[in-house]
Amino acid sequence: MEHAQRLTLAEMREFVASSSRLSFTGAERKEISGLVERTLRAHEYLRLAKKNKGIMRCYLAKISGRSLAQITRLIRRYRQSGAVQPAWERHLKEDISAAMLEQQAQRMSDTECARNMQQRKRKLLASCRSRW
């Protein structure tokens, strides 16, 4: 799956047509997100014709082991934000995992969590307003 984004659209079309019984599974969500994002960027998905976008969707579903609906959601996220990985994962520091954040949230009281969320929301809104 490392070089999946290097195939041409014609090769993708052949692969999808010839591998109807073949499917892949077992990759982690981050790996799948990275693969989908790299492939979409390499082929400039947003500029493709509708027919070629359909081929790309089928190809990504086949090599990732995900359904077409799941691939469509990843593509929608890519179209909206320019990345497949969820925003909260992109903004995590390297040494902080989602599990660590969940543990910290469980230790905090609901009131404290709500207060922290409001503060972060205000900061985010302020930064968005300053950009526009």
N, C-alpha and C positions, 0 to 999 in steps of 0.2 A: 504494500500500500504506500510505500515511500515515494514511488515515482508515478503514482496514479495521475497526477496533474499534468504529466508530460505528454500524454496521449493526445492525438488530434481528434477532432470531432468525428471524422470518418472511422477512426479506430475505435472510438467509444461506441459508435453505432454498430459496428461489427461485433464488438464484445457483448453488447446488450442482446443482439439478435442471436448470437451463437451460444450464449450461456444461460438459456432459459431455466435450466434445472440447477444451476450453480448458484450458491449464495454464501456469504461470509458472515461470521458472527464473532463475538468475543472481545472486540476492542472496547476500550474505555471511552467514556463520553468526551473527554478532552481530546483524545486522539481523533475521534470521529469529527469533532468540531474543527480541529486543525486541518484535517484532510479536506473537509468540505470547503473551508475558507480558502486554503491554498489553491484548490482546483478552480473555485469560482474566480479568484483573482487572476490566476494564470490564463484563463480563457476569456477574461473580461466579460463575465456572465451578463452584466447589465446591458451590454451592447449587442448581444447575440440576437438573432432572429428567433421568433417564437418556436419554430420547429426545432432549432438547435437547443433551445432552452429545455424543451421536452426530452431530448436525447440526453442532455446533461443530467436532468433530474433522475431519469431511469438509471443512468450509469452510476450516479452517486448512491442511489438506493441499493443497487446491486453490490457495489464494492463495500458498502458500509454495513450491510445487513439490516438497514432501517427501512421502514415503510415509506411509500411516496409521500404520505401525509407528514411524517416526521421530517423528511428532507425538505418539503415545502415550507415547513415552519422555520427550519434553519436558513433557507434561502430568503424568507421574508425578513428574518432578523438581520441577515447580511445586507439586504436592500435598504432597510431602515437605518441601520447604525454603521454599516461598513465593516462589520465583524460578525462572525457567527457565535463566538463565545459570549455568554451573557455578560452584561455590563458589570455586574457585581464581581464576577471572576476576573475581569480585566483590571479592576482597580485594587485587587488584593495585592498586598506586598508579597514578595517571594517567600518570606519566612512565615507567613500566616496562611493557614489553610481554612477552608470553610468549616471543617469540624471544630477547629479551635474557636472560631467565632460563635458557633452554636453553643459550645460549652460555656463561653463567657456570657452569652445571652441567657442561658438557663440560670446562671448564678445571680443575674441582676433582677431586681424587682420589676414588676410591670410599670410602675410609675417612673422609675429611673429610665427604663427602656423608652417609654413614650417621650420623656423629656429629651433624651439623646436623639431620638428620631426627629423631633421637631427642630432641634438645633441644626442637624444635618440637612434637613429639608430647607431651612432658611438659607443656609450657606449655598446649597445647590441652586436655589432660585436666584440668589444674589449673583452668583457667577454666570448663570444663564442670561440674566438681564444685562449684565455688563458686556456680554458678547454680542448681544443684539442691539 
